[in-house]
Amino acid sequence: MRDRIDLERDVRRFLADNFPLGKDATALSGTDSLLEAGVIDSTGVLELVGFLEDHYSISISDEELLPENLDSVDTIVQFLQRKL
């Protein structure tokens, strides 16, 4: 299992490489809502899910596409920890 630091680094790198985060991607708090901050939209969520499934060889069901799992860096990392 990958540790939390590695998971967070991977998620932040994906977000920084694929979505406009401004000059300092690390300024995004782990608890900031990605949707409310305008980092990703509904299409972005699908891109994020595709990345998570491909990168970590997991399957994410429609029932798991919830803000509790995918709305912030922290919730994504926690979700990944449960899935892995």
Contacts in CASP RR format, 6 or more apart in sequence:
PFRMAT RR
TARGET T0000
AUTHOR 0000-0000-0000
METHOD contacts of the structure
MODEL  1
MRDRIDLERDVRRFLADNFPLGKDATALSGTDSLLEAGVIDSTGVLELVG
FLEDHYSISISDEELLPENLDSVDTIVQFLQRKL
1 81 0 8 1.000
1 84 0 8 1.000
2 80 0 8 1.000
2 84 0 8 1.000
4 77 0 8 1.000
4 81 0 8 1.000
7 77 0 8 1.000
7 80 0 8 1.000
7 81 0 8 1.000
8 30 0 8 1.000
8 73 0 8 1.000
8 77 0 8 1.000
10 55 0 8 1.000
11 73 0 8 1.000
11 76 0 8 1.000
11 77 0 8 1.000
11 80 0 8 1.000
12 25 0 8 1.000
12 26 0 8 1.000
12 28 0 8 1.000
12 73 0 8 1.000
14 48 0 8 1.000
14 51 0 8 1.000
14 55 0 8 1.000
15 21 0 8 1.000
15 25 0 8 1.000
15 28 0 8 1.000
15 34 0 8 1.000
15 39 0 8 1.000
15 40 0 8 1.000
15 48 0 8 1.000
15 73 0 8 1.000
16 25 0 8 1.000
18 47 0 8 1.000
18 51 0 8 1.000
19 39 0 8 1.000
19 40 0 8 1.000
19 44 0 8 1.000
20 39 0 8 1.000
21 27 0 8 1.000
21 28 0 8 1.000
21 39 0 8 1.000
28 37 0 8 1.000
28 39 0 8 1.000
28 73 0 8 1.000
29 72 0 8 1.000
29 73 0 8 1.000
30 72 0 8 1.000
30 73 0 8 1.000
30 74 0 8 1.000
31 72 0 8 1.000
31 73 0 8 1.000
31 74 0 8 1.000
32 39 0 8 1.000
32 72 0 8 1.000
32 73 0 8 1.000
33 67 0 8 1.000
33 71 0 8 1.000
33 72 0 8 1.000
34 40 0 8 1.000
34 70 0 8 1.000
34 71 0 8 1.000
34 72 0 8 1.000
34 73 0 8 1.000
35 41 0 8 1.000
35 45 0 8 1.000
35 67 0 8 1.000
35 71 0 8 1.000
40 47 0 8 1.000
40 48 0 8 1.000
45 65 0 8 1.000
45 70 0 8 1.000
48 70 0 8 1.000
48 76 0 8 1.000
49 60 0 8 1.000
49 65 0 8 1.000
49 70 0 8 1.000
50 60 0 8 1.000
52 58 0 8 1.000
52 60 0 8 1.000
52 76 0 8 1.000
52 80 0 8 1.000
53 59 0 8 1.000
53 60 0 8 1.000
56 80 0 8 1.000
56 83 0 8 1.000
56 84 0 8 1.000
58 80 0 8 1.000
58 83 0 8 1.000
58 84 0 8 1.000
60 83 0 8 1.000
64 79 0 8 1.000
67 75 0 8 1.000
68 75 0 8 1.000
69 75 0 8 1.000
69 76 0 8 1.000
69 78 0 8 1.000
69 79 0 8 1.000
70 76 0 8 1.000
70 79 0 8 1.000
END
